[in-house]
């Protein structure tokens, strides 16, 4: 076997392990990842799995990285070419809803990040830090998109981008719970209505204020 082929096969094996790890973690949490479980699921030896990561923590961090890459492909990238401002922000919102509704092949247990945030919020360590870092990153990115919408005149000038991003994060965590725990078919539409109120364009808000009581 050539060295190049050997490296390529090792990379693909690692990818298979991490992909399976994402699926398991979305259902059972990152603590549910075990070398033995992955070895059994993938038809590998424990040594073969361990050789790619060394420790469970390294495996957990690699799983988070892969899940974040998938999230980016499903949520951020589809909105990339939308018009900056409210159109792009709304495109991100819709892609996020679609991700929570339909990404079951990759995340059979729903949003891995919501699961991990609950699993690790009271712990210390590198995994908790990585989870928190991802949530902060996405909140900053949402706040940045809100600022663009304000600058474009799509949202009122007194809009608080950090507050809007905070509320949007809460909506998506609630949506994941409604889908996973209650199997509520109306939840995506409820989320859209909540986003309509939160992201109402400036003129729409003025029209509401001008309506007689």
N, C-alpha and C positions, 0 to 999 in steps of 0.2 A: 504494500500500500504506500502510495506517495505521501510525503509529508503534507502537501497541500490538501489531498483528499482526507487525510487523517484529521487535520485541523477543521475542515468543513464538516466532517461527520461529528466531531466533538461539539462544534457550535450548534449543529442541528439537534443533537441529543440534549444539550443544555436548554435549548429553546423548548423542546418537548416537555422537559421537566418543569420549566417555569410556567408554560401554558397550562399544564395539568395542575400546578400549584395554584394558579389564579382561580381555576374552577373550584377546587376544593376549598380555598380560603373564602370564596364568596358565600359558601354554604356553612362551613364549619369554623370560620375565622382563621386568622394566621396561626394561632396556637394549634389548630387542627392539622397543620402541615407536619407530617412526620416522614422521616426517611423511609421507614418501613411501608407506610401507606403508598407513597409515591413509587417505590420499587415494585410493589405488587400491582398497582394500576398500570404501570408502564412495561411490566415484564422484564424488569432489570434487577440486578443485585443491589443490596443496600450499599455495598462498597462502590458500585458504579454511580449511584446517585450522590453519595457522600463525596466522591472524588471531584465533583463539579462545584461543590459549595463549601465543604469543610465543616460548617456549623449550621445549625438550624436557623440562627439569626441571619446569617448570610443568605440563606434560602428565602427567609421572610422578606428581607430587603430587596432581593432580586424579584420576588413576586410582586411587591409593591411597585417597583420600577416598571415591570411589564404591564401591570394593570393601569398605571398612569399613562403609558404610551398608548394603550388601547383607548383610554378615555380621551386623550388628545385627538386621536384619529376620528373618534365618533362624535365629539362635541365641538372642539375648537376648529378643526380643519374644515368641516362642511360650511362654516360661516365665514371662512377667511376672505372670500371674494365678495361678500355682501357689502353694500354701501356703508361706509363708516357712519356711526351714529346709531339712532334707534333701529334702523333696519338690521344692522349687524348684531346689535344686542338682542333683538327679538329672534334672529336666526339662531344665535347661541342658545337662547332659552328653549326654542323648539327642539333643537338637536339634543339638549339635555333631557327633555321629556322623552324623546324617542329612545335615547340610550337606556333610560330606566324601564321603559316599556318593553323593549325588544331585544336587548343584548343578552339573550339567555344562553346562546351557545357558548359565549365567553364567560358570562357571569350568571350561572344557573341559580344562584342564591340571591340575586339582586346586587346592589351596589356594594362592592368590596370595601370601599372607603368608609361608608357609613358603618358597616360591620366593624371595621378596624378601629374607627374612632370610639365606638362604645367599648370595644374589647381592651383598648390600651389607654383610655383617657385617665385612668387612675394609677397608671404605672410610670415608672421611669425607664429610660434606656433608649437605645438607638432606634428601635422600631417605632416607639411612641414619637420620638423626635421627627422621624421621617413622615409619619402620618400627619402630624401637626404642620410640618413644612408644606406638604401638598395642599392642605386646606388653606393655609395662609396665601400660598401662591395663587390658587384659584380665586380666592376672595379679592386679592389685589388686582387680578386680571379683570374680574367683573367690575370692580370699582373703576378701573381704567376705562373700560368700555362705557360706563355710565358718564364719566367725565367727557368723553368724546361726544356722547349724545347731548350733553348740556352745552358744550362748546358749539355744536352744530345747530343749536336752537330747537332741538327736538324735545328736550325736557326743560322744565322751569329752571331759571338761573339759581334759585335757592335750594335745588335738589342736593341732598347730602349723599354723595356717592358711596361712602363707607356704610351708611345706614341701609341704602338700597341693596348693596351687596350682601350685607348681613341678613336682611330679610329674604333675599333670594336663596341664600344657603339654607335657611330654615324651611322654605317651601320645598326644596328638592329633597331634603332629609325626610320631611313629612310625606312627600309623594312616594318615596321608596318604602316607607313603613306601610302606607295605605295599600300599595301594590303587593308587598310581600306578606304582611301580617293579616290584612283584611281581604285581599284579592278584590279590591274595590274597583269596578270597571269605570266608575265615574271620576276617579281620582285625577287622571290626567286633565280632564276638562275643568275640574275645580281648580287645578293648579293654573291653567291658562287664564281663568277668570281672575284669580288672585294677581297674576302677573299683569293683566290688563289694567287693574286698578293701580298697581305699583308703578307701572311704566306708562301711565297715561300721558300722551303728548300734551304740551303746554296748552294748546287751544282747547283740547277736550277738558282739561281741568278747569279752565276759565269758564267754559260753557256750563259745567256743573255748578260752579260757584254762582253763576248768574241766574240759575233757575230759581223760580219762586219757591219758597218753603211750602 
